[in-house]
Amino acid sequence: IPGIAAKTPPLSLIMSASPLELEHVIGYTGSAQHTCVFHPSQPNTFVYSIGAVVVIGDLADSHNQKFLRGHDEQITFIEVSASGRFIATGQRGSTSKKGFISPVYVWDIERLECVREFKAHTGDMRFLSFSPDEKMLITIGGDNVLQVWEINTGESVAQAKIGEPIFAAVWGPVTDTRSRHPPYTFIVG
């Protein structure tokens, strides 16, 4: 405005300002199936994605939100383990990582931190499922590869390339929990 001097803070003040912190979000695209799920033992807690951010929300207080950041593309699948201890999230193939890799992250919901990252798929993550004992995770990517991962070690314990697209897997019961690798059964479709 002519005749009025603009009050611009000195550059040193701008540079020392702390970064903005995400406090609250509203929205959900719903463009990928299974990206909004309830916590199995906390009835007011639900988990959903907004782009590349995982949001842990509270139905009783819409401002009580926690955020999990690590993805660099849109999240395409979210799964919460049976006890609610873990969240697994998968994304579209990364445009910033070589090979269009679709990382899968396993998060500890109490500590709000990533405890494991799996990199073996390309394209959209289609399906994630924890074993009933929460020791294994099935991942199915857009590359039609099914992987079974041991969560504690990060090892891939089984892998299969399927000719037809697969979109789901169902775990059978775990009957022998004493050994490191009890027999697991699952079916895919």
Secondary structure, 3 states (H helix, E strand, C coil): CCCCCCCCCCHHHHHHCCCCCCCCCCCCCCCCCCCEEECCCCCCEEEEEECCEEEEEECCCCCCCEEEECCCCCEEEEEECCCCCEEEEEECCCCCCCCCECCEEEEECCCCEEEEEECCCECCEEEEEECCCCCEEEEEECCCEEEEEECCCCCEEEEEECCCCCCCEEECCCCCCCCCCCCCCEEEC
